[in-house]
């Protein structure tokens, strides 16, 4: 027994010595030209490796440097540069037959630069394709053997991706990129997974199947995948180039299927602290968007077949088309919603740049909207109609604000403004909002109508008229419309009488008798005193 133990110990010692000696007996660098040439031939790009070392414990060889040249039509700098490359090989075949059979590839801390020159044409499009650019790498006899790129696993760990899209003013930076391909083969579908962190916040997870690789354009390879994005800051991630005023924290869950030419995408997008206009404040509620899109990859355009917007219990429908034109995203959208709870919609008003009178809130009631939006995403023009029924503007005393008119018409004041109906035609554009055909029926006040504008700084300029049923001037002029102006700002509106308009309406009410009209106005203003 003792002898057996001794012989076992000797055997283990010999194996250990052999293992320690192999890296010195086998020059891994002898395989570097073959590996470089085979990778160059397979990728269609010159591949350069640093010093190779045999790594017995991991079952392969490693290089302390890796670079893959870019398509010369795009750049002379490398497409990929990495600090370390590990290649899993069949050691027995390498040691005894001096042949290189790759089982896995791991690229550590690479810096990858993706560039799009024109829509759909990327610097990686020709990689590994029959149409790939000619390389400057020397050919060797070993390259003729080729490299079977069908490997069990390909990994990229802790990478950094710079994405330069045509038309974008700034690149998108993606950090901590981890990619894993399993049972990879260029001629069949293979599973893949991607995790990454967006610059400025946000985590991305992508899982699915891709392949076989398109033989003329890698970017057109079929893909079926699920995508999850959490807490993505639209502004800091630079994904809002087409509409810089759009911001917020976005989370997304969805699935997509691509045949290389078009993508069918279904998903749910959730936005917190959403902003949709210049100088807007974040929305006070989460906005959810359930949608289905058909996207044309080459033309970079698409159709929004379904878009359900949820703000609490308020639901609206958004459909339409979009298309990229250079640095602009052209939109043509239609939005409609009916019987939407006003209290839910109020939380979105700050995101749209809509300001209510200071200290006021909308309580109760239902809203209807039918709007069309068209133009570049950063200069969108929205037109249509909006209506509200049975709501209360709590904390706003319109009667008190109309005090000048109150002296003329005896309008009663109160802490709140009860709105029976409100309807208008709207036009919202970067230069401001125009409200036409305003019709408002307010309890205790009467019927108000008119039109006006709201500037980007929320300055008001409205010409209105009121039909009231009370004593005072209204009775004198036989309930004729009382014209007035609304000026000031949205947060502090100022009501001013339209004296010229008032004289005109009074003259009409007195059958054109100017003397009678003047007497009627004075009596109304002075309360009938002599």
RONUDREN-568536 format. One record per residue (C-alpha): x, y, z; residue in three letters; residue number from 1; chain. Coordinates in steps of 0.001 Angstrom, whole numbers. Last residue first. Layout:
[[X Y Z] Ala NUM A];
...
//
This chain:
[[-77657 110880 -10639] Unk 530 A];
[[-77096 107292 -9529] Unk 529 A];
[[-78258 104358 -11766] Unk 528 A];
[[-75448 101965 -10709] Unk 527 A];
[[-72764 104377 -11835] Unk 526 A];
[[-71352 101995 -14467] Unk 525 A];
[[-74755 100857 -15667] Unk 524 A];
[[-76153 104351 -15724] Unk 523 A];
[[-73107 105529 -17614] Unk 522 A];
[[-73414 102718 -20177] Unk 521 A];
[[-77126 103351 -20711] Unk 520 A];
[[-76634 107079 -21161] Unk 519 A];
[[-73908 106441 -23722] Unk 518 A];
[[-76166 104027 -25621] Unk 517 A];
[[-79125 106392 -25560] Unk 516 A];
[[-77039 109143 -26983] Unk 515 A];
[[-75543 106850 -29626] Unk 514 A];
[[-78950 105647 -30902] Unk 513 A];
[[-77953 102740 -33230] Unk 512 A];
[[-80824 100458 -32256] Unk 511 A];
[[-79944 100649 -28582] Unk 510 A];
[[-78530 97078 -28461] Unk 509 A];
[[-76269 97713 -31449] Unk 508 A];
[[-74918 100835 -29800] Unk 507 A];
[[-74272 98859 -26645] Unk 506 A];
[[-72316 96221 -28573] Unk 505 A];
[[-70165 98890 -30223] Unk 504 A];
[[-69608 100743 -26976] Unk 503 A];
[[-68533 97520 -25260] Unk 502 A];
[[-66104 96739 -28069] Unk 501 A];
[[-64451 100093 -27625] Unk 500 A];
[[-64383 99692 -23867] Unk 499 A];
[[-62944 96144 -23960] Unk 498 A];
[[-62883 95551 -20232] Unk 497 A];
[[-59765 93979 -18718] Unk 496 A];
[[-59340 90523 -17158] Unk 495 A];
[[-55828 89658 -15906] Unk 494 A];
[[-54618 86054 -15831] Unk 493 A];
[[-52024 85095 -13203] Unk 492 A];
[[-50616 81599 -13862] Unk 491 A];
[[-51535 81731 -17540] Unk 490 A];
[[-50004 85169 -17809] Unk 489 A];
[[-51312 88728 -18094] Unk 488 A];
[[-54076 89313 -20609] Unk 487 A];
[[-57747 88404 -20957] Unk 486 A];
[[-59708 91065 -22837] Unk 485 A];
[[-63378 91984 -22605] Unk 484 A];
[[-66561 92163 -24660] Unk 483 A];
[[-70008 92053 -22976] Unk 482 A];
[[-72492 90278 -25236] Unk 481 A];
[[-75996 91875 -25260] Unk 480 A];
[[-78317 90937 -22391] Unk 479 A];
[[-80770 93738 -23265] Unk 478 A];
[[-78241 96530 -23034] Unk 477 A];
[[-79636 97907 -19781] Unk 476 A];
[[-80109 94406 -18319] Unk 475 A];
[[-76473 93567 -18924] Unk 474 A];
[[-75462 96949 -17522] Unk 473 A];
[[-76838 96257 -14072] Unk 472 A];
[[-78975 93271 -13265] Unk 471 A];
[[-78162 89700 -14209] Unk 470 A];
[[-78112 87217 -17066] Unk 469 A];
[[-74611 87163 -18519] Unk 468 A];
[[-73373 86687 -22089] Unk 467 A];
[[-69630 87175 -22048] Unk 466 A];
[[-67174 88217 -24747] Unk 465 A];
[[-63534 87388 -25292] Unk 464 A];
[[-60383 88747 -26915] Unk 463 A];
[[-57408 86830 -25659] Unk 462 A];
[[-53684 87629 -25369] Unk 461 A];
[[-52022 85569 -22661] Unk 460 A];
[[-48300 85271 -21883] Unk 459 A];
[[-47328 81651 -21206] Unk 458 A];
[[-43610 82133 -22038] Unk 457 A];
[[-44127 80104 -25239] Unk 456 A];
[[-46969 82539 -26047] Unk 455 A];
[[-50650 81759 -25455] Unk 454 A];
[[-53058 83045 -28088] Unk 453 A];
[[-56649 84171 -28380] Unk 452 A];
[[-60247 83401 -29201] Unk 451 A];
[[-63771 84181 -28047] Unk 450 A];
[[-66751 82913 -26103] Unk 449 A];
[[-68112 83113 -22553] Unk 448 A];
[[-71567 82001 -21474] Unk 447 A];
[[-72733 82803 -17977] Unk 446 A];
[[-71069 83629 -14694] Unk 445 A];
[[-72978 81847 -11955] Unk 444 A];
[[-72145 78404 -13390] Unk 443 A];
[[-69617 78612 -16211] Unk 442 A];
[[-70404 77891 -19870] Unk 441 A];
[[-67330 78241 -22042] Unk 440 A];
[[-67097 78343 -25834] Unk 439 A];
[[-63710 79042 -27395] Unk 438 A];
[[-63898 79163 -31188] Unk 437 A];
[[-60127 79529 -31505] Unk 436 A];
[[-57149 78821 -29267] Unk 435 A];
[[-53689 79531 -30708] Unk 434 A];
[[-50671 78105 -28931] Unk 433 A];
[[-47071 79242 -29160] Unk 432 A];
[[-44202 79717 -31598] Unk 431 A];
[[-43200 76051 -31258] Unk 430 A];
[[-46701 74991 -32375] Unk 429 A];
[[-50081 74188 -30794] Unk 428 A];
[[-53224 74923 -32769] Unk 427 A];
[[-56430 74438 -30837] Unk 426 A];
[[-60153 74465 -31541] Unk 425 A];
[[-62224 74996 -28415] Unk 424 A];
[[-64775 73499 -26051] Unk 423 A];
[[-65675 74087 -22401] Unk 422 A];
[[-68850 72884 -20719] Unk 421 A];
[[-70358 73098 -17248] Unk 420 A];
[[-67353 74723 -15632] Unk 419 A];
[[-67708 75583 -11961] Unk 418 A];
[[-65128 78171 -10953] Unk 417 A];
[[-64044 77992 -7330] Unk 416 A];
[[-63750 80380 -4374] Unk 415 A];
[[-66799 82426 -5433] Unk 414 A];
[[-67675 85647 -7196] Unk 413 A];
[[-71028 86846 -8508] Unk 412 A];
[[-71281 88717 -11775] Unk 411 A];
[[-73151 92004 -11387] Unk 410 A];
[[-72826 93130 -14984] Unk 409 A];
[[-70866 96319 -15010] Unk 408 A];
[[-69241 96107 -11598] Unk 407 A];
[[-68582 92417 -12283] Unk 406 A];
[[-66848 93301 -15538] Unk 405 A];
[[-64173 95150 -13624] Unk 404 A];
[[-64143 92384 -11037] Unk 403 A];
[[-63515 89684 -13637] Unk 402 A];
[[-60754 88165 -11502] Unk 401 A];
[[-63218 88078 -8609] Unk 400 A];
[[-65796 86250 -10689] Unk 399 A];
[[-63129 83869 -12012] Unk 398 A];
[[-62289 82744 -8493] Unk 397 A];
[[-59653 80036 -8965] Unk 396 A];
[[-58939 77606 -6128] Unk 395 A];
[[-60824 74720 -7692] Unk 394 A];
[[-61343 74792 -11430] Unk 393 A];
[[-64319 72450 -11346] Unk 392 A];
[[-65316 70046 -14098] Unk 391 A];
[[-68623 69187 -15701] Unk 390 A];
[[-67585 68742 -19334] Unk 389 A];
[[-64317 69356 -21164] Unk 388 A];
[[-63666 69624 -24930] Unk 387 A];
[[-60641 69722 -27210] Unk 386 A];
[[-60494 70093 -30990] Unk 385 A];
[[-57692 69751 -33496] Unk 384 A];
[[-54235 70962 -34431] Unk 383 A];
[[-50701 69980 -33461] Unk 382 A];
[[-47616 71405 -35176] Unk 381 A];
[[-44345 69624 -34390] Unk 380 A];
[[-41096 71523 -34513] Unk 379 A];
[[-38731 69078 -32760] Unk 378 A];
[[-40493 66001 -34145] Unk 377 A];
[[-40510 67454 -37652] Unk 376 A];
[[-44056 67973 -38971] Unk 375 A];
[[-47561 66753 -38229] Unk 374 A];
[[-49796 66280 -35204] Unk 373 A];
[[-53549 65680 -35510] Unk 372 A];
[[-55891 66009 -32542] Unk 371 A];
[[-59280 64755 -31397] Unk 370 A];
[[-59853 65286 -27705] Unk 369 A];
[[-62572 64609 -25155] Unk 368 A];
[[-62464 65393 -21454] Unk 367 A];
[[-64458 64271 -18425] Unk 366 A];
[[-65310 65952 -15142] Unk 365 A];
[[-63867 65965 -11672] Unk 364 A];
[[-61424 68418 -10133] Unk 363 A];
[[-59005 70684 -11962] Unk 362 A];
[[-56535 72438 -9696] Unk 361 A];
[[-55764 76052 -8816] Unk 360 A];
[[-53020 77618 -6723] Unk 359 A];
[[-51649 79743 -9545] Unk 358 A];
[[-53838 79730 -12634] Unk 357 A];
[[-53142 76611 -14722] Unk 356 A];
[[-50004 76195 -16841] Unk 355 A];
[[-49717 73996 -19947] Unk 354 A];
[[-46103 73236 -20845] Unk 353 A];
[[-47035 69795 -22134] Unk 352 A];
[[-45242 68067 -19254] Unk 351 A];
[[-47024 70410 -16800] Unk 350 A];
[[-50408 69293 -18231] Unk 349 A];
[[-49809 65567 -17662] Unk 348 A];
[[-51060 65477 -14054] Unk 347 A];
[[-54198 67318 -15165] Unk 346 A];
[[-55051 64379 -17415] Unk 345 A];
[[-55888 62156 -14445] Unk 344 A];
[[-58168 64786 -12837] Unk 343 A];
[[-59902 65313 -16185] Unk 342 A];
[[-61045 61702 -16418] Unk 341 A];
[[-61076 60789 -20134] Unk 340 A];
[[-64549 60505 -21621] Unk 339 A];
[[-63147 60277 -25141] Unk 338 A];
[[-59654 60132 -26585] Unk 337 A];
[[-58143 60647 -30002] Unk 336 A];
[[-54627 61198 -31278] Unk 335 A];
[[-53513 61214 -34910] Unk 334 A];
[[-49888 61240 -35991] Unk 333 A];
[[-47776 62358 -38942] Unk 332 A];
[[-44189 62629 -37820] Unk 331 A];
[[-41003 63609 -39638] Unk 330 A];
[[-37806 62838 -37727] Unk 329 A];
[[-35082 65318 -38628] Unk 328 A];
[[-31306 65093 -38980] Unk 327 A];
[[-31467 63584 -42444] Unk 326 A];
[[-35090 62709 -43132] Unk 325 A];
[[-36243 59990 -40754] Unk 324 A];
[[-39799 58773 -41192] Unk 323 A];
[[-42856 58456 -38967] Unk 322 A];
[[-46429 57235 -39429] Unk 321 A];
[[-49708 57308 -37542] Unk 320 A];
[[-51615 56050 -34535] Unk 319 A];
[[-52278 57325 -30992] Unk 318 A];
[[-55277 56246 -28902] Unk 317 A];
[[-56193 57752 -25546] Unk 316 A];
[[-56923 56230 -22136] Unk 315 A];
[[-57476 58007 -18818] Unk 314 A];
[[-57661 55653 -15847] Unk 313 A];
[[-54114 56452 -14696] Unk 312 A];
[[-52500 58068 -17701] Unk 311 A];
[[-52603 55290 -20300] Unk 310 A];
[[-51697 55912 -23947] Unk 309 A];
[[-52631 53134 -26367] Unk 308 A];
[[-50650 53130 -29591] Unk 307 A];
[[-51467 50665 -32337] Unk 306 A];
[[-50439 50564 -35974] Unk 305 A];
[[-47546 52979 -35589] Unk 304 A];
[[-46137 52773 -39103] Unk 303 A];
[[-42493 53049 -39955] Unk 302 A];
[[-39535 54814 -41453] Unk 301 A];
[[-35827 54222 -41467] Unk 300 A];
[[-35829 53567 -45211] Unk 299 A];
[[-33534 50547 -44890] Unk 298 A];
[[-34882 49239 -41596] Unk 297 A];
[[-38597 49666 -42337] Unk 296 A];
[[-40365 49579 -38964] Unk 295 A];
[[-43813 48084 -38280] Unk 294 A];
[[-44896 49211 -34814] Unk 293 A];
[[-47258 47895 -32122] Unk 292 A];
[[-47820 49927 -28965] Unk 291 A];
[[-48673 50132 -25283] Unk 290 A];
[[-47670 53514 -23815] Unk 289 A];
[[-47723 54126 -20075] Unk 288 A];
[[-47461 57572 -18488] Unk 287 A];
[[-46508 57781 -14818] Unk 286 A];
[[-47971 60748 -12998] Unk 285 A];
[[-46743 64204 -11988] Unk 284 A];
[[-45504 65093 -15456] Unk 283 A];
[[-42170 66895 -15374] Unk 282 A];
[[-42169 70687 -15879] Unk 281 A];
[[-42035 72171 -19364] Unk 280 A];
[[-39608 74885 -20472] Unk 279 A];
[[-39699 73450 -24003] Unk 278 A];
[[-42316 70745 -24434] Unk 277 A];
[[-42835 67012 -23922] Unk 276 A];
[[-41509 66315 -20418] Unk 275 A];
[[-42003 62970 -18650] Unk 274 A];
[[-41056 62573 -14989] Unk 273 A];
[[-41739 58843 -15338] Unk 272 A];
[[-42275 57058 -18647] Unk 271 A];
[[-43419 53472 -19142] Unk 270 A];
[[-43159 51789 -22523] Unk 269 A];
[[-44966 48580 -23308] Unk 268 A];
[[-44076 46536 -26339] Unk 267 A];
[[-44653 45082 -29752] Unk 266 A];
[[-42121 45472 -32563] Unk 265 A];
[[-42274 44132 -36114] Unk 264 A];
[[-38954 44886 -37770] Unk 263 A];
[[-38285 45229 -41492] Unk 262 A];
[[-35549 44285 -43940] Unk 261 A];
[[-33393 41846 -41995] Unk 260 A];
[[-36281 39490 -41320] Unk 259 A];
[[-36821 41120 -37939] Unk 258 A];
[[-38942 40074 -34985] Unk 257 A];
[[-39276 42181 -31861] Unk 256 A];
[[-40453 41747 -28308] Unk 255 A];
[[-41130 44293 -25604] Unk 254 A];
[[-40524 45686 -22152] Unk 253 A];
[[-39476 49311 -21703] Unk 252 A];
[[-38593 51692 -18899] Unk 251 A];
[[-38155 55424 -19468] Unk 250 A];
[[-36984 58215 -17187] Unk 249 A];
[[-37846 61610 -18619] Unk 248 A];
[[-37221 63908 -21535] Unk 247 A];
[[-38670 65201 -24788] Unk 246 A];
[[-37569 68771 -25523] Unk 245 A];
[[-34595 67494 -27524] Unk 244 A];
[[-36870 65887 -30154] Unk 243 A];
[[-34821 64227 -32904] Unk 242 A];
[[-31752 64025 -30691] Unk 241 A];
[[-33702 62337 -27881] Unk 240 A];
[[-31505 59252 -27491] Unk 239 A];
[[-28646 61261 -26032] Unk 238 A];
[[-28429 58951 -22980] Unk 237 A];
[[-28495 62003 -20698] Unk 236 A];
[[-31706 63327 -22238] Unk 235 A];
[[-33683 60092 -22455] Unk 234 A];
[[-32695 58852 -18993] Unk 233 A];
[[-33220 55088 -19107] Unk 232 A];
[[-34599 53681 -15877] Unk 231 A];
[[-35035 50104 -17138] Unk 230 A];
[[-34766 48607 -20610] Unk 229 A];
[[-35929 45088 -21454] Unk 228 A];
[[-35797 43671 -24958] Unk 227 A];
[[-37008 40329 -26270] Unk 226 A];
[[-35543 38904 -29443] Unk 225 A];
[[-36000 37480 -32921] Unk 224 A];
[[-33278 38456 -35377] Unk 223 A];
[[-32705 37937 -39104] Unk 222 A];
[[-29329 39272 -40356] Unk 221 A];
[[-29671 42504 -42358] Unk 220 A];
[[-26900 44298 -40439] Unk 219 A];
[[-24514 41520 -41512] Unk 218 A];
[[-24884 42624 -45130] Unk 217 A];
[[-24112 40412 -48145] Unk 216 A];
[[-24015 36910 -46696] Unk 215 A];
[[-26703 37584 -44094] Unk 214 A];
[[-25728 35751 -40931] Unk 213 A];
[[-27979 32786 -40176] Unk 212 A];
[[-28927 34109 -37828] Unk 211 A];
[[-30067 35596 -34567] Unk 210 A];
[[-31873 34266 -31519] Unk 209 A];
[[-33051 36066 -28400] Unk 208 A];
[[-32127 38039 -25333] Unk 207 A];
[[-31560 41770 -24848] Unk 206 A];
[[-31091 43490 -21492] Unk 205 A];
[[-30451 47236 -21186] Unk 204 A];
[[-29790 49196 -17991] Unk 203 A];
[[-30329 52943 -17704] Unk 202 A];
[[-28250 55857 -16533] Unk 201 A];
[[-26317 58779 -17984] Unk 200 A];
[[-24406 56604 -20417] Unk 199 A];
[[-26405 53466 -21038] Unk 198 A];
[[-25477 50280 -19196] Unk 197 A];
[[-25306 46996 -21087] Unk 196 A];
[[-26522 43409 -21170] Unk 195 A];
[[-26693 41276 -24298] Unk 194 A];
[[-27753 37673 -24833] Unk 193 A];
[[-27496 35382 -27841] Unk 192 A];
[[-28934 32135 -29141] Unk 191 A];
[[-27825 30902 -32603] Unk 190 A];
[[-29508 30579 -35996] Unk 189 A];
[[-27486 28833 -38702] Unk 188 A];
[[-24787 29490 -41323] Unk 187 A];
[[-22580 31932 -39418] Unk 186 A];
[[-22337 29478 -36541] Unk 185 A];
[[-22364 30249 -32838] Unk 184 A];
[[-23347 27523 -30439] Unk 183 A];
[[-23890 30218 -27806] Unk 182 A];
[[-23293 33937 -28314] Unk 181 A];
[[-22637 36100 -25263] Unk 180 A];
[[-22434 39870 -25122] Unk 179 A];
[[-21535 42074 -22147] Unk 178 A];
[[-21372 45835 -22631] Unk 177 A];
[[-20366 47719 -19508] Unk 176 A];
[[-20898 51087 -21211] Unk 175 A];
[[-23001 52338 -24124] Unk 174 A];
[[-22266 55769 -25581] Unk 173 A];
[[-24613 57291 -28156] Unk 172 A];
[[-22853 59627 -30551] Unk 171 A];
[[-23872 63278 -30973] Unk 170 A];
[[-25590 65240 -33738] Unk 169 A];
[[-27384 62217 -35156] Unk 168 A];
[[-28134 62290 -38889] Unk 167 A];
[[-26187 59146 -39622] Unk 166 A];
[[-25833 57120 -36448] Unk 165 A];
[[-22564 57068 -34487] Unk 164 A];
[[-22688 54402 -31773] Unk 163 A];
[[-19746 54149 -29385] Unk 162 A];
[[-19654 50830 -27542] Unk 161 A];
[[-17583 50072 -24451] Unk 160 A];
[[-16961 46500 -23394] Unk 159 A];
[[-17065 44795 -20024] Unk 158 A];
[[-17042 41280 -21457] Unk 157 A];
[[-17504 40046 -25015] Unk 156 A];
[[-18163 36339 -25247] Unk 155 A];
[[-18315 33759 -28023] Unk 154 A];
[[-19334 30239 -27059] Unk 153 A];
[[-19570 26808 -28603] Unk 152 A];
[[-17755 27756 -31767] Unk 151 A];
[[-18609 27535 -35461] Unk 150 A];
[[-16005 29952 -36773] Unk 149 A];
[[-14242 27150 -38616] Unk 148 A];
[[-10946 28763 -39467] Unk 147 A];
[[-9530 28478 -42956] Unk 146 A];
[[-7051 25856 -44204] Unk 145 A];
[[-6013 28372 -46802] Unk 144 A];
[[-4979 30644 -43978] Unk 143 A];
[[-2308 28125 -43013] Unk 142 A];
[[-651 28545 -46377] Unk 141 A];
[[-296 32182 -45679] Unk 140 A];
[[-1973 35324 -46979] Unk 139 A];
[[-726 38694 -45876] Unk 138 A];
[[-3276 41032 -44243] Unk 137 A];
[[-4142 44055 -46353] Unk 136 A];
[[-7821 43273 -46478] Unk 135 A];
[[-10277 43566 -49345] Unk 134 A];
[[-13680 44823 -48338] Unk 133 A];
[[-16469 42345 -47554] Unk 132 A];
[[-18934 41387 -50275] Unk 131 A];
[[-18830 37701 -49422] Unk 130 A];
[[-19644 38670 -45858] Unk 129 A];
[[-17671 38318 -42626] Unk 128 A];
[[-17861 42049 -41911] Unk 127 A];
[[-19534 43940 -44745] Unk 126 A];
[[-22244 45551 -42595] Unk 125 A];
[[-19832 46358 -39737] Unk 124 A];
[[-19178 49930 -40904] Unk 123 A];
[[-22899 50429 -41238] Unk 122 A];
[[-25201 51190 -44177] Unk 121 A];
[[-28881 51193 -43121] Unk 120 A];
[[-29389 54934 -43529] Unk 119 A];
[[-26164 56490 -44827] Unk 118 A];
[[-22733 56530 -43194] Unk 117 A];
[[-23552 54545 -40041] Unk 116 A];
[[-20646 54096 -37651] Unk 115 A];
[[-20102 51521 -34909] Unk 114 A];
[[-16993 51964 -32753] Unk 113 A];
[[-16077 49136 -30404] Unk 112 A];
[[-13760 49420 -27408] Unk 111 A];
[[-13079 45968 -26023] Unk 110 A];
[[-12739 45199 -22326] Unk 109 A];
[[-12201 41440 -22651] Unk 108 A];
[[-12807 39379 -25786] Unk 107 A];
[[-13640 35733 -25118] Unk 106 A];
[[-13594 33132 -27905] Unk 105 A];
[[-14582 29471 -27663] Unk 104 A];
[[-13965 26023 -29109] Unk 103 A];
[[-11186 26784 -31632] Unk 102 A];
[[-9390 23842 -33265] Unk 101 A];
[[-5765 24745 -34000] Unk 100 A];
[[-3591 21883 -35184] Unk 99 A];
[[-137 20997 -33824] Unk 98 A];
[[-1147 17350 -33761] Unk 97 A];
[[23 16415 -30246] Unk 96 A];
[[-183 19676 -28337] Unk 95 A];
[[-2889 21514 -30292] Unk 94 A];
[[-5084 18442 -30742] Unk 93 A];
[[-4796 17627 -27053] Unk 92 A];
[[-5412 21258 -26141] Unk 91 A];
[[-8691 21598 -28018] Unk 90 A];
[[-8847 25384 -28088] Unk 89 A];
[[-10465 28202 -26120] Unk 88 A];
[[-9264 31581 -27325] Unk 87 A];
[[-8794 34400 -24850] Unk 86 A];
[[-8350 37933 -26156] Unk 85 A];
[[-7135 40809 -24006] Unk 84 A];
[[-6878 44569 -24047] Unk 83 A];
[[-9348 45040 -26866] Unk 82 A];
[[-9594 47253 -29963] Unk 81 A];
[[-12486 47028 -32373] Unk 80 A];
[[-13310 48949 -35553] Unk 79 A];
[[-9692 50066 -35665] Unk 78 A];
[[-8802 53533 -37039] Unk 77 A];
[[-8573 54049 -40801] Unk 76 A];
[[-12254 54876 -41029] Unk 75 A];
[[-15451 54459 -43011] Unk 74 A];
[[-14621 53292 -46553] Unk 73 A];
[[-11618 51484 -45082] Unk 72 A];
[[-14017 49128 -43252] Unk 71 A];
[[-12502 49083 -39800] Unk 70 A];
[[-9519 47047 -38692] Unk 69 A];
[[-9781 44484 -35933] Unk 68 A];
[[-7408 44896 -33003] Unk 67 A];
[[-6432 42532 -30223] Unk 66 A];
[[-3898 42724 -27395] Unk 65 A];
[[-2610 40582 -24542] Unk 64 A];
[[-3366 37359 -26373] Unk 63 A];
[[-4574 34196 -24700] Unk 62 A];
[[-4385 30510 -25529] Unk 61 A];
[[-6654 27695 -24506] Unk 60 A];
[[-7837 25267 -21867] Unk 59 A];
[[-8505 27617 -18990] Unk 58 A];
[[-6015 25867 -16727] Unk 57 A];
[[-3603 25243 -19587] Unk 56 A];
[[-3244 28861 -20663] Unk 55 A];
[[-695 29008 -23504] Unk 54 A];
[[405 32548 -24209] Unk 53 A];
[[87 34588 -27385] Unk 52 A];
[[1792 37960 -27815] Unk 51 A];
[[-479 40558 -29380] Unk 50 A];
[[-2976 39848 -32118] Unk 49 A];
[[-3816 41748 -35303] Unk 48 A];
[[-6919 41091 -37403] Unk 47 A];
[[-7278 42516 -40917] Unk 46 A];
[[-10932 42501 -41921] Unk 45 A];
[[-12884 40068 -44108] Unk 44 A];
[[-14047 38371 -40943] Unk 43 A];
[[-13220 34747 -41888] Unk 42 A];
[[-10049 35526 -43830] Unk 41 A];
[[-8747 37873 -41160] Unk 40 A];
[[-9578 35329 -38453] Unk 39 A];
[[-7679 32641 -40366] Unk 38 A];
[[-4726 34937 -41008] Unk 37 A];
[[-4462 36040 -37405] Unk 36 A];
[[-4797 32457 -36114] Unk 35 A];
[[-2204 31106 -38547] Unk 34 A];
[[202 33969 -37893] Unk 33 A];
[[-259 33477 -34128] Unk 32 A];
[[229 29699 -34070] Unk 31 A];
[[3975 29850 -33504] Unk 30 A];
[[3214 32361 -30768] Unk 29 A];
[[1960 29476 -28629] Unk 28 A];
[[5530 28189 -28357] Unk 27 A];
[[5127 24790 -26787] Unk 26 A];
[[7954 23588 -24550] Unk 25 A];
[[7819 26583 -22213] Unk 24 A];
[[4028 26493 -21776] Unk 23 A];
[[4331 22709 -21480] Unk 22 A];
[[6813 22764 -18598] Unk 21 A];
[[4370 23525 -15789] Unk 20 A];
[[1917 20911 -17004] Unk 19 A];
[[4734 18399 -17479] Unk 18 A];
[[6019 19099 -13977] Unk 17 A];
[[2522 18671 -12547] Unk 16 A];
[[2065 15412 -14419] Unk 15 A];
[[5426 14180 -13105] Unk 14 A];
[[4473 15123 -9543] Unk 13 A];
[[1151 13353 -9872] Unk 12 A];
[[2896 10224 -11091] Unk 11 A];
[[5438 10340 -8262] Unk 10 A];
[[2648 10677 -5724] Unk 9 A];
[[793 7757 -7244] Unk 8 A];
[[3987 5702 -7167] Unk 7 A];
[[4555 6528 -3471] Unk 6 A];
[[963 5700 -2534] Unk 5 A];
[[1215 2403 -4354] Unk 4 A];
[[4456 1622 -2552] Unk 3 A];
[[2832 2301 847] Unk 2 A];
[[0 0 0] Unk 1 A];
//
